[in-house]
Amino acid sequence: MSQATTGDTPTTDTTDDIVLDVQDLVVEFGTGRKRVQAVSGVTFQVRRGETLGLVGESGCGKSTSGTALVQVQPATSGSVAYKGQNLTKVSKSELRQLRTKIQMIFQDPISSLNPRRKIKDVVAEPLVIWGRGTKEERDAKVRSMLEAVGIDPDNAGDRRPREFSGGQCQRISIARALMADPDLLICDEPVSALDVSVQAQILNLLADLKAEFDLTVVFIAHDLAVVKNVSDRVAVMYLGKLVEVAGSDDLYREAAHPYTEALLASIPEPDPDHVSTHKPLTGELPSPLDPPSGCRFRTRCPYAQDRCAEEEPPLRDVAPGHQVACHFPVGPIGAARQAATTS
């Protein structure tokens, strides 16, 4: 199968282009004074046909953001709008209807499938729940969708999830997610539990299905190398906040946030003589119960100054289509800003 085609997406939008509009999203856990903000004021938009990669370390809030997009985890505040409809404000019946157009692929493919049901019944379940089509029509669509994801329906239909590998179960999960004809697909680390060779197969499969079914995708992962291959734009998350958003090519060529720079330094290179120009990440992730003042990354940042502890940097434009939350950006963008300031 062909590799995903990525690049920098034009930044000019119309209202009809926006499939997902997230504004000041906050998700909190806990009660009383012991509350943690897993997601803290996240704002982004996803255009029709786009793949937005959401990346960061474990515990940064990216998976919580993903579940909040489909309201599996209700938002504490802020809004999540799908094609202009605020999912945090609609009734339960309206939300249930809208969820048919917003489907999610989960990180653990095996546990996301009912172990007691046959594969053909697992995949057909969305149609059965909504009463769509006759039994013959449902059976035909199950067969077609399994074939689309590379699973032989004659061999697999009467078997159960435990009889399949992790990669095969993920293909079945993708087939199930597409049965309701969604527009928006939320992929929560769909390849992190799979072997590297299987990862490539699933990524290629997602790229092909995206083109075939005209999907808009939010792809959540902790691996920047994986995200680069599938995303048009990348949003980098740290301790509940977005710190950088840019086109995929721009981000890898001109990373402007020290955290993004550190993530790029962690990508292994096949060349033993390669010397990275990025500074590696050091130190431990602070507790989200008591995040650092000012910039949340300052306790691990090699460029931190007094201002970083006193003032939280807003996410602002530093180049067309490129936003950074940093007082002292790095890389070519940082150098250009420094030259402009001193000239």
C-alpha positions, 0 to 999 in steps of 0.5 A, spaced: 500 500 500 502 507 498 505 511 504 501 517 506 502 523 503 503 529 508 505 536 507 503 543 510 496 545 509 493 552 507 491 556 512 485 559 509 479 557 512 471 558 511 466 556 516 464 550 512 472 547 512 472 546 519 470 539 521 472 540 529 473 546 533 476 546 540 476 552 544 479 553 551 478 545 552 479 543 560 478 536 563 479 536 570 479 529 575 478 529 582 474 532 587 474 538 592 481 541 593 485 535 590 483 536 582 488 535 576 487 539 570 489 533 565 487 538 559 488 546 560 485 550 555 486 547 549 484 550 542 485 548 535 481 546 529 481 541 524 479 542 517 475 537 512 480 532 509 486 534 514 490 529 519 492 533 525 497 529 529 497 530 537 503 528 540 507 528 547 509 524 552 505 519 556 501 523 561 501 530 557 493 529 556 493 527 549 488 521 550 484 525 555 483 530 549 481 525 544 476 522 549 473 529 550 472 530 543 467 525 543 465 526 550 466 519 552 470 524 558 465 530 559 469 536 558 469 540 565 469 547 561 470 549 554 467 547 547 468 542 542 464 543 536 463 538 530 461 542 524 458 548 528 454 543 533 457 544 540 457 537 543 458 539 550 451 543 550 447 538 545 442 533 549 444 526 550 439 524 544 443 529 539 450 527 542 448 520 540 446 521 533 452 525 532 457 520 535 455 516 529 459 521 525 465 521 530 468 514 531 474 512 535 480 507 534 482 505 541 490 504 543 489 496 545 485 493 539 484 486 543 481 489 549 476 494 545 473 488 542 468 484 545 471 477 546 465 473 546 462 475 540 464 473 533 468 478 528 462 478 523 457 480 529 462 485 532 463 489 526 456 489 524 454 492 531 453 499 529 448 497 524 444 493 528 444 498 534 441 503 529 437 498 525 440 500 518 439 495 513 436 488 512 440 482 515 442 481 508 445 488 507 448 488 513 452 482 512 454 485 505 457 491 508 460 487 513 464 483 508 465 489 504 468 493 510 473 487 512 475 486 505 477 493 505 481 493 511 485 486 509 481 481 513 478 475 509 471 475 511 470 467 510 475 465 514 474 471 520 467 472 520 465 466 525 472 466 529 473 470 535 478 476 537 482 472 541 484 468 535 487 474 532 493 477 532 494 485 535 495 487 528 489 483 525 484 486 531 486 493 530 484 492 522 477 489 525 477 495 530 478 500 524 472 496 520 467 497 526 469 504 526 467 505 519 461 501 519 457 507 521 460 512 515 463 517 519 466 523 517 471 524 523 476 519 526 479 519 532 485 515 533 488 514 540 495 511 539 492 506 534 499 503 533 503 503 539 501 496 542 504 493 535 510 491 532 514 496 528 512 492 521 505 491 523 505 499 525 507 500 518 501 496 515 496 499 519 499 506 518 498 505 510 491 502 511 489 508 515 492 513 509 488 509 504 482 508 508 482 516 509 482 517 501 477 512 500 472 514 505 474 522 505 475 522 512 478 527 517 483 524 522 485 526 529 491 522 530 494 521 537 501 518 538 507 519 543 512 518 537 513 524 533 516 519 527 510 516 526 506 522 527 510 525 521 508 520 516 501 521 517 499 528 519 498 534 515 499 538 521 502 537 528 500 539 535 505 538 540 502 537 547 506 538 554 502 537 561 495 539 559 497 545 554 499 545 547 506 548 546 507 548 538 502 547 532 505 547 525 505 544 518 508 537 519 514 539 514 515 546 518 515 542 525 520 538 523 524 543 519 523 549 524 521 546 530 521 553 535 519 550 542 524 547 546 520 541 548 519 539 540 526 540 539 527 535 545 522 530 542 525 531 535 532 529 539 529 523 542 527 520 535 533 514 533 537 515 527 539 509 523 546 512 522 551 511 528 555 517 526 549 522 526 550 527 531 543 531 533 543 538 533 537 538 538 538 538 545 535 532 549 530 532 554 532 531 561 528 531 568 522 528 570 515 530 568 512 535 573 506 533 577 499 535 574 497 536 581 502 542 582 504 544 575 510 549 575 508 557 575 509 561 568 511 556 563 510 549 565 516 546 561 521 551 564 523 546 570 526 542 564 528 547 559 535 549 558 533 556 555 529 558 561 530 565 564 526 569 570 521 571 565 519 564 564 517 563 571 513 569 572 509 569 565 505 564 562 507 564 554 501 564 550 500 560 544 502 565 538 503 566 531 511 566 529 510 564 522 504 563 517 501 557 520 506 556 525 504 557 533 508 557 539 507 558 546 514 560 548 518 566 550 524 565 547 523 560 541 529 556 538 531 554 531 531 558 525 524 562 527 528 563 534 534 566 531 530 570 526 526 573 532 533 575 535 536 578 529 529 582 528 529 584 536 537 586 536 537 590 529 
